[in-house]
């Protein structure tokens, strides 16, 4: 199936002309604009990596602001940074405006503040309020029971077409050889969470992946025991308290830490280049609860932040059992004494995967000391990492400078200083082997309409910090030097131009490159938001890197240029409170040297129907795609239900149909039903390994029930 873009583009142009002619300024806001902003940001992140990423922490963070909007009239700099949807230029301008002219009267007054435009306002509108008084409810014994919010979620998903991992008959020999999955094809998740504004949160999560055992086999609860951690394959629990006194934050259970710019320590998700070209500075979310179902990206133990005048001290301790591959076992204890890698998938579906489950203990302890005044922040981070076994990697040409051993020490100094329209920030970090990492940047407002971001990083090839996550193009915070420049300019009241250019160099070998290499990446974007009903943007992105080239006949390998680019157009239009539509067109290209590798095309149409009186919402998506190869693949958000957010990459040729229904059954009870079907027209099988489906159709169904009280 070939998509004829000559027919598609004129049709899209006609839609644009019709919508432009409707310059309605109704008070109805573009309610889905924030959701599409989130989807767009996540899709951009997914393009940067081939690894599976669990976005549930970020989604939970934003959903919490939907339930408890931030009153920006009374928000501190730290609260605005933790909010996460404003960059430092906008935060500084907002605080200066309130200090000089007083509290905002209504939200669209933000348009008069430097750094804010109509697009930004529509993006943050669902998460903020503008109120004349601070209506924060104090935490008390009575309010704990009457003002808090509790949520209990139950989720189940399944792929209807059986993969070879579930194909019958399943023999014991196949199970022992890890040629079949041990459990059922259902993914099951249960999550409970109590929140009291942003002051108190506690809850737990239990998850079973598709293929993992559930209350049987390795997860069976033995009789006459209290092994409550059995049943689900993964458990997580947290308690987080945020106060305004000496104890600023207290975390027990699972939590995430991040200080400075992430060079020394950043345990959760952290992103670099996105469509928000000024969002290069990592904001202050030092200590937060872990609500993710990712089995690895968190810390487990205790942490607290103590505040005294301008000083803050955050000590922490974590001990976490990690998945890994053991290469040597202690003859007395039968515990691993040497391991070669750490697991990242969290899957325990076969005997082989179960043999790698939680076999490596990782202890981390240390602290962060910060000095904060209004426009100056300085912090020092120091911590120790200790494994229960020796980490000895399998030797490769590119990993000679990676961490090996049983323990490591890291120390870092971070800073942020604001003077007039300039925000200088950065971090320098050192590992136990004397490897160094540096990052420095500046955000500046050239005038009321234009802002610029500049960032330089230099990470030595021997810098070793397993929990680091600095700004980067590569896969780790090491072996990289680069300069990033970003610019945003409000060309008119409704038209915003954004662009970035990043140039980077890898001084040592890395995966698939047997020599030092370099590359560039740039993005250009125009966003048009003329009114409260319409939002559109067009974006072009190109990445030029180097990859390994050669052949088996003449065993001579060399580096050659590898180019990938994409052109993307997005449009969202709200006809009424009940009906919205969204369009997306994506064109991708890839090329190695002077030889084109293929093209990719995606045409997607969404229809969003919200029938208020019947408490029913329907989201329907139909997409056509045609991608020659893996390098020309396209990404599209799954349109998922709350606790099941996915970003599938589409390859080959076919169509995607997605239907999601939300219904408020009774007060406090909501249900979501979703079906997504991908039909390929040029392949006879889908995926590979135990996930191989003998057929050209894949159908995923999901159901979730949320009880709120």
C-alpha positions in Angstrom: 0.0 0.0 0.0 1.4 3.4 -1.1 0.2 6.6 0.3 -0.1 9.2 -2.4 1.1 12.5 -0.8 0.1 14.4 -3.9 -3.4 13.7 -2.9 -3.0 14.1 0.8 -1.2 17.5 0.9 -3.8 19.5 -1.2 -6.5 18.0 1.1 -4.7 19.1 4.2 -4.2 22.5 2.6 -7.9 22.9 2.0 -8.6 22.0 5.7 -6.1 24.7 6.8 -7.7 27.3 4.6 -11.2 26.5 6.0 -9.9 26.7 9.5 -8.0 29.9 9.0 -11.1 31.5 7.7 -12.9 30.7 10.9 -11.2 33.3 13.2 -13.6 32.6 16.1 -12.6 34.0 19.5 -15.1 32.0 21.5 -14.4 31.5 25.2 -14.2 27.8 24.6 -10.6 26.9 25.1 -8.7 24.3 23.2 -9.1 21.8 26.0 -7.1 19.0 24.3 -4.1 21.2 23.5 -2.3 20.3 26.7 -2.8 16.5 26.0 -1.4 16.9 22.5 1.5 18.9 23.9 2.3 16.1 26.2 2.0 13.5 23.4 4.2 15.6 21.1 6.9 15.9 23.8 6.9 12.2 24.5 7.0 11.3 20.8 10.0 13.6 20.4 11.7 11.9 23.3 11.0 8.5 21.9 12.7 9.5 18.6 16.0 10.0 20.6 16.3 6.4 21.9 15.7 2.8 21.0 15.1 1.9 24.6 11.8 1.3 26.3 10.9 4.3 28.4 8.2 4.3 31.1 6.5 7.7 31.0 4.1 7.1 33.9 6.0 9.3 36.4 5.7 12.3 34.0 2.1 11.6 33.3 1.2 11.2 37.0 3.0 14.5 37.7 0.9 16.4 35.1 -2.3 14.7 36.1 -1.7 15.8 39.7 -1.7 19.4 38.5 -5.0 18.7 36.6 -6.5 17.7 39.9 -4.7 20.4 42.0 -3.9 23.3 39.6 -1.0 25.6 40.6 -2.0 29.1 41.7 0.7 31.0 39.9 -0.1 34.2 41.8 1.4 32.6 44.9 3.8 30.1 43.5 7.5 30.4 44.5 10.4 30.0 42.0 10.9 26.5 43.3 7.3 25.5 42.8 7.3 27.0 39.3 10.4 25.0 38.5 8.9 21.8 39.9 5.8 22.5 37.7 8.0 21.6 34.7 6.1 23.3 31.9 7.8 26.7 32.1 11.4 27.5 31.3 13.6 29.7 33.5 13.2 32.7 31.3 9.4 32.6 31.7 9.6 31.9 35.4 11.9 34.9 36.0 9.6 37.2 33.9 6.5 36.0 35.7 8.0 36.6 39.2 9.3 40.0 38.2 5.9 41.0 36.8 4.1 40.0 40.0 6.7 41.8 42.1 6.4 45.0 40.1 2.7 45.1 39.1 1.0 42.9 41.7 -1.0 39.7 41.3 -2.6 38.7 38.0 -6.3 39.3 37.5 -6.9 36.7 34.9 -4.9 34.1 33.0 -4.6 35.8 29.7 -2.8 38.7 31.3 0.2 36.4 30.9 0.4 37.6 27.3 1.8 40.9 28.5 4.7 39.2 30.2 8.0 38.7 28.4 8.5 35.0 27.2 4.8 34.2 27.2 2.7 33.7 24.1 -0.7 32.4 23.2 0.7 28.9 22.6 2.3 28.7 26.0 -0.8 29.9 27.8 -3.0 27.3 26.0 -0.5 24.6 26.8 -0.4 25.3 30.6 -4.0 26.4 31.0 -5.4 23.0 32.3 -2.7 22.9 35.0 -2.9 26.4 36.5 -5.3 28.9 38.1 -5.1 32.6 38.8 -6.7 33.4 42.1 -6.6 36.5 44.3 -6.0 34.5 47.5 -4.0 31.5 48.5 -6.5 28.8 49.2 -4.1 26.1 50.2 -5.7 23.9 52.8 -3.5 23.1 55.8 -2.7 19.5 56.6 -4.5 18.5 59.8 -6.0 15.3 61.2 -9.5 16.4 60.2 -8.6 17.6 56.7 -6.6 14.4 56.1 -9.9 12.4 56.1 -12.1 15.1 54.5 -10.0 17.0 52.0 -7.6 14.3 50.7 -8.2 12.4 47.4 -7.9 8.6 47.0 -7.6 6.7 43.7 -7.7 3.0 43.1 -6.9 1.8 39.6 -7.2 -1.6 38.0 -5.8 -2.2 34.5 -5.7 -5.2 32.2 -4.3 -5.3 28.6 -3.8 -8.1 26.2 -2.7 -8.7 22.6 -5.5 -10.9 21.0 -3.3 -12.6 18.4 -1.1 -15.2 20.2 2.6 -15.0 19.7 4.9 -18.0 19.6 5.7 -17.5 23.2 2.1 -18.6 24.1 1.5 -21.1 21.3 0.3 -24.5 22.3 1.3 -27.1 23.2 3.8 -25.8 25.8 6.0 -28.6 27.1 8.1 -28.6 30.2 11.3 -28.9 28.1 10.3 -25.7 26.1 9.7 -23.9 29.4 13.1 -24.9 30.8 14.8 -23.8 27.6 13.0 -20.4 27.8 11.3 -21.0 24.5 7.9 -20.3 26.0 6.5 -17.8 28.4 5.6 -19.0 31.9 2.5 -16.9 32.5 -0.6 -15.6 30.7 -0.6 -13.0 27.9 -2.3 -10.4 30.2 -0.7 -7.3 31.6 -2.3 -6.6 34.9 -1.7 -3.5 37.1 -3.2 -2.3 40.4 -2.4 1.1 41.8 -3.6 2.9 44.9 -2.7 6.5 45.7 -3.7 9.1 48.3 -2.9 12.7 47.8 -3.5 15.8 49.9 -2.8 18.7 47.7 1.0 18.7 47.1 1.7 18.2 50.8 1.2 14.4 51.3 1.2 11.4 49.0 1.4 7.7 49.7 0.5 4.6 47.7 1.5 1.4 46.1 1.7 -0.3 42.7 1.6 -3.9 41.7 2.3 -5.0 38.2 2.4 -8.2 36.2 3.8 -8.0 32.6 2.4 -10.0 29.8 4.0 -13.5 30.0 5.0 -13.2 33.7 3.4 -15.5 36.3 0.6 -14.2 38.5 0.0 -15.8 41.9 1.6 -19.0 40.6 5.0 -20.5 40.1 7.7 -18.0 41.1 5.0 -15.6 42.2 2.9 -18.0 44.2 2.3 -17.2 47.8 3.6 -20.1 49.9 1.2 -21.5 52.5 1.6 -20.3 56.1 3.8 -17.4 55.2 3.5 -13.6 55.1 5.2 -13.1 51.8 3.0 -10.2 50.7 5.4 -9.3 48.0 4.4 -12.3 46.0 1.5 -12.4 43.5 2.4 -9.6 41.3 5.8 -9.7 39.6 6.7 -6.1 40.6 5.8 -4.0 43.7 6.4 -0.4 44.5 5.3 1.8 47.5 6.0 5.3 48.6 5.3 7.9 51.2 6.1 11.5 50.6 5.6 14.5 52.9 6.3 18.1 51.9 6.2 20.8 54.6 7.2 24.4 55.1 9.3 24.1 58.2 12.6 22.5 59.1 11.5 19.2 57.5 10.9 20.4 53.9 10.5 16.9 52.4 10.5 13.4 53.7 10.4 10.2 51.6 10.1 6.6 52.7 10.0 3.7 50.3 10.5 4.3 46.6 11.6 7.7 45.5 13.6 9.6 42.8 16.5 12.0 43.2 18.0 14.6 40.9 20.3 17.4 41.7 21.8 20.2 39.5 22.0 19.3 35.9 22.1 15.5 36.4 25.8 15.0 35.8 26.4 13.6 39.2 23.0 12.1 40.2 19.6 11.9 38.5 17.8 8.6 39.2 14.6 9.2 37.3 13.7 10.1 33.7 15.6 13.0 32.2 15.3 14.4 28.7 17.6 16.5 26.5 16.5 17.8 23.1 12.7 18.3 22.5 10.4 20.7 20.7 10.7 23.0 23.8 14.1 24.4 22.5 14.6 26.5 25.7 13.9 23.7 28.1 17.6 22.6 28.4 18.0 23.4 32.0 16.9 20.7 34.4 14.5 22.1 36.9 14.6 21.6 40.7 12.7 18.4 41.4 15.3 17.2 43.9 13.2 14.6 45.8 10.0 13.2 44.5 7.9 10.1 45.0 8.3 7.2 42.5 5.0 6.2 41.0 6.4 4.5 37.9 6.0 0.9 37.1 9.6 0.8 35.8 11.4 -1.8 37.9 14.8 0.0 37.7 14.6 3.8 37.5 14.1 4.6 41.2 15.8 4.5 44.6 14.4 2.5 47.6 14.9 3.5 51.2 14.9 6.9 53.0 15.5 10.5 52.1 14.7 13.9 53.5 15.4 17.5 52.9 16.0 19.7 55.9 15.8 23.5 55.5 17.4 26.2 57.7 17.3 29.8 56.5 19.1 29.7 53.1 20.5 26.2 53.5 19.0 22.9 52.5 20.5 19.4 53.2 19.2 16.3 51.6 20.7 13.0 53.0 19.6 9.7 51.4 20.0 6.0 51.7 18.9 3.4 49.1 19.2 -0.3 48.8 17.7 -1.9 45.8 17.9 -5.4 44.3 18.6 -5.1 40.6 18.3 -7.5 37.7 21.6 -8.7 36.2 23.6 -11.4 34.5 25.8 -13.3 36.9 29.0 -14.7 35.5 30.4 -16.2 38.7 28.8 -17.5 41.9 30.2 -17.7 45.4 30.6 -21.4 46.2 29.5 -21.0 49.8 26.5 -18.7 49.6 25.5 -19.3 46.0 25.2 -15.6 45.6 26.6 -13.9 42.5 30.2 -12.7 43.0 30.7 -11.3 39.5 28.1 -9.9 37.1 28.5 -8.6 33.6 25.5 -6.3 33.0 22.4 -4.8 34.7 18.9 -5.5 33.4 16.8 -2.6 32.2 13.6 -4.2 30.8 12.1 -5.5 34.1 10.7 -8.6 32.3 10.6 -11.9 34.2 8.6 -14.1 31.7 10.9 -17.0 31.2 13.2 -19.2 33.3 16.2 -17.3 31.8 14.7 -13.9 32.8 13.8 -15.2 36.2 17.4 -16.4 36.8 18.4 -12.7 36.4 15.7 -11.3 38.7 16.9 -9.1 41.6 20.3 -10.9 42.0 22.4 -7.8 42.4 22.2 -5.6 45.5 23.0 -1.9 45.0 23.4 0.4 48.0 23.7 4.1 47.6 24.1 6.8 50.3 25.2 10.4 50.4 23.7 13.8 50.4 23.2 17.2 48.7 23.9 20.5 50.4 22.5 23.6 48.8 22.6 27.4 49.4 19.6 29.2 48.0 18.7 32.8 47.8 16.3 34.5 45.4 18.5 34.5 42.3 21.5 32.3 43.4 21.6 28.6 44.0 24.8 26.6 44.7 24.8 22.9 45.6 27.3 20.1 46.4 26.4 16.5 45.8 28.4 13.6 47.2 27.5 9.9 47.3 28.8 6.4 47.4 27.6 3.4 45.4 28.3 -0.2 46.6 27.3 -3.4 44.8 27.1 -6.8 46.4 29.3 -8.3 43.6 31.9 -7.2 41.2 30.7 -5.5 38.0 33.0 -6.9 35.3 31.7 -6.2 31.8 32.4 -8.4 28.8 35.3 -6.6 27.1 34.4 -4.6 24.0 36.4 -2.1 22.0 34.1 0.7 23.1 33.7 0.0 26.9 37.3 0.0 28.1 36.7 3.2 30.1 33.3 2.2 31.5 32.8 1.5 35.2 34.0 -1.8 36.6 34.4 -2.9 40.2 32.3 -3.1 43.3 32.1 0.5 44.5 32.3 4.1 43.2 32.3 7.6 44.6 30.9 10.7 42.9 31.0 14.3 43.7 29.5 17.3 41.9 29.1 21.1 42.2 26.1 22.8 40.6 25.1 26.4 40.3 22.4 28.7 38.9 22.6 32.5 38.9 20.1 35.0 37.6 21.2 38.6 36.8 18.8 40.8 34.9 17.7 38.8 31.8 20.4 36.2 32.1 20.3 32.9 33.8 23.7 31.2 34.1 23.7 27.6 35.2 26.0 24.5 35.1 27.6 21.6 37.0 31.0 20.0 37.3 31.3 16.4 38.5 34.1 13.9 39.3 34.0 10.1 39.7 36.4 8.0 41.8 38.8 7.3 38.9 39.3 11.1 38.5 37.1 11.2 35.3 35.5 14.6 34.9 32.2 16.0 33.4 31.4 19.7 32.8 28.3 21.5 31.7 27.6 25.2 31.5 24.7 27.1 29.9 22.9 30.4 29.8 19.3 31.4 29.1 18.8 35.0 28.1 16.0 37.3 26.9 17.2 39.4 24.0 14.0 41.4 24.1 10.4 41.0 25.0 9.8 38.6 22.1 13.1 36.7 21.6 15.0 34.3 24.0 18.1 32.3 23.4 19.6 29.2 25.1 23.3 28.2 24.8 24.8 25.1 26.4 28.2 23.5 26.3 29.0 20.1 27.7 32.3 18.1 28.0 32.1 14.6 29.4 35.4 12.7 29.6 35.5 9.2 28.2 36.4 7.8 31.6 33.7 9.7 33.6 31.8 7.0 35.5 28.4 7.7 37.1 25.8 5.0 36.8 23.0 7.2 38.1 23.8 10.3 36.0 21.6 11.7 33.3 23.0 14.9 31.9 22.1 16.8 28.7 23.5 14.6 25.9 23.1 13.2 22.4 24.6 9.8 23.2 23.4 7.1 25.5 25.4 8.0 28.6 26.9 11.0 30.4 30.4 10.3 29.2 32.5 10.4 26.0 30.8 13.5 24.6 31.6 17.1 23.9 29.1 19.4 22.3 27.5 22.9 21.9 23.8 23.6 21.7 22.1 26.8 20.7 18.3 27.3 20.8 16.1 30.3 19.9 12.5 31.2 20.3 10.9 34.3 18.8 7.3 35.6 18.9 7.0 36.8 15.3 3.5 37.9 15.9 1.0 37.6 18.7 0.0 34.1 17.5 3.0 32.9 15.5 6.1 31.5 17.3 9.4 30.5 15.6 11.6 28.0 17.4 14.9 26.4 16.4 17.9 24.7 17.8 21.3 23.5 16.5 23.5 21.0 18.3 27.0 20.0 17.3 28.6 17.1 19.2 31.8 15.0 19.1 32.5 11.6 20.6 36.3 11.5 21.4 36.4 7.8 22.0 34.8 4.8 20.4 31.1 3.9 21.1 28.6 1.3 20.1 28.8 0.6 16.3 31.7 3.1 15.9 35.3 1.9 15.9 36.7 5.4 15.8 36.0 8.9 17.3 33.0 10.4 15.5 31.0 13.6 15.3 27.6 14.8 14.3 25.1 17.6 14.1 21.3 18.0 14.7 19.0 20.8 14.1 15.3 21.5 14.4 13.1 24.4 13.0 9.5 24.9 14.0 6.7 27.3 13.4 3.7 27.2 15.8 0.5 29.1 15.0 -2.3 29.5 17.6 -4.6 32.3 16.4 -7.5 31.6 18.8 -8.8 29.3 21.5 -10.0 26.8 19.0 -7.1 26.3 16.7 -3.5 25.2 17.2 -1.0 24.1 14.5 2.7 23.7 14.0 5.1 22.5 11.3 8.5 21.1 12.2 11.6 20.0 10.3 14.3 18.0 12.1 17.6 16.6 10.7 20.2 14.5 12.3 23.7 13.9 10.8 25.9 11.3 12.5 28.5 8.7 11.6 28.1 5.0 11.5 30.2 2.0 10.7 30.4 0.8 7.1 32.1 -2.2 5.5 31.6 -5.7 4.0 32.6 -9.3 4.7 34.6 -9.7 1.5 37.1 -7.0 2.3 37.2 -6.8 6.1 37.9 -3.0 6.1 35.5 -0.9 8.1 35.2 2.9 8.1 32.9 5.6 9.3 30.4 7.1 6.9 27.7 9.8 7.3 24.3 8.7 8.4 21.4 11.2 7.9 17.9 11.1 9.2 15.3 13.8 8.8 11.6 14.3 9.3 9.0 16.8 8.4 5.9 16.9 10.6 2.7 18.9 10.5 0.2 18.9 13.5 -3.2 20.5 13.7 -5.8 20.6 16.4 -9.2 22.2 16.1 -12.1 22.5 18.5 -15.5 22.8 16.9 -17.3 22.9 20.2 -17.0 21.7 23.8 -18.1 18.3 22.5 -16.1 17.9 19.2 -12.4 18.3 18.5 -10.2 16.9 15.7 -6.5 16.5 15.3 -4.4 15.9 12.1 -0.8 14.7 11.8 1.3 14.3 8.7 4.9 13.0 9.0 7.5 12.4 6.3 10.8 10.8 7.1 14.0 10.1 5.1 17.3 8.3 5.8 20.5 8.2 3.9 23.9 6.5 4.4 26.7 8.3 2.6 25.3 9.3 -0.8 22.9 6.4 -0.9 19.2 6.9 0.1 18.0 4.2 2.5 14.2 4.9 2.3 11.3 7.1 3.1 8.6 7.0 5.7 5.1 8.5 5.6 2.3 8.8 8.2 -1.1 10.3 7.9 -3.1 10.3 11.1 -6.6 11.6 11.9 -8.1 11.9 15.4 -11.7 12.7 16.3 -12.4 13.5 20.0 -16.0 13.5 21.1 -17.1 14.5 24.7 -20.7 14.2 25.5 -21.0 16.0 28.8 -24.6 15.0 29.7 -24.0 11.3 29.1 -20.5 11.5 30.8 -19.1 9.8 27.7 -15.8 10.6 25.9 -14.7 8.9 22.7 -11.3 9.2 21.0 -11.0 7.6 17.5 -7.8 7.5 15.5 -7.1 6.2 12.0 -3.6 6.3 10.6 -1.9 5.2 7.4 1.8 4.6 7.3 4.4 3.5 4.7 8.0 3.1 5.9 10.7 1.4 3.8 12.9 0.4 6.7 13.7 0.7 10.4 15.6 3.9 9.9 12.6 5.7 8.3 10.1 4.6 11.0 7.6 7.0 12.5 6.4 7.4 16.1 2.8 8.0 17.2 1.4 8.1 20.7 -0.9 5.2 21.4 -3.9 7.3 22.5 -3.8 5.2 25.7 -5.8 5.0 28.9 -4.2 6.6 32.0 -1.9 3.8 33.2 -1.0 2.4 29.8 0.8 5.0 27.8 2.9 3.7 24.8 4.8 5.2 21.9 4.9 2.5 19.2 7.3 2.9 16.3 5.6 2.1 12.9 7.5 0.4 10.2 6.6 -1.3 6.9 3.2 -0.5 5.4 -0.2 -0.6 6.9 -2.9 1.1 8.9 -3.5 1.8 12.6 -7.0 2.0 14.1 -7.4 3.1 17.7 -10.7 3.5 19.6 -10.7 4.7 23.3 -13.9 5.1 25.3 -14.2 6.8 28.7 -17.4 6.6 30.7 -18.1 8.0 34.2 -20.3 5.2 35.5 -21.3 6.8 38.7 -19.8 9.5 41.0 -16.2 8.5 41.7 -16.1 5.6 39.2 -14.8 5.9 35.7 -14.0 3.1 33.1 -11.8 3.2 30.1 -12.0 0.7 27.2 -9.4 0.8 24.3 -8.8 -1.3 21.2 -5.9 -0.6 18.9 -5.4 -2.7 15.7 -2.4 -2.5 13.4 -2.7 -4.2 10.0 0.4 -4.6 7.8 0.0 -5.1 4.1 3.5 -6.1 3.1 4.5 -8.6 5.8 3.3 -12.1 6.8 4.7 -12.0 10.4 5.0 -9.3 13.1 7.9 -8.8 15.6 10.4 -11.5 16.4 11.6 -14.1 19.0 8.9 -15.2 21.4 6.8 -12.1 20.5 6.6 -13.3 16.9 3.0 -13.3 15.6 2.2 -15.5 12.6 0.0 -13.1 10.7 -0.2 -9.5 9.6 -2.6 -8.2 12.3 -1.9 -7.1 15.8 -4.8 -6.2 18.1 -4.3 -4.8 21.6 -7.3 -4.4 24.0 -7.2 -2.6 27.4 -9.7 -2.0 30.2 -9.2 0.2 33.3 -11.4 1.0 36.2 -10.7 4.0 38.5 -12.4 4.5 41.8 -12.0 7.9 43.3 -13.1 8.9 46.8 
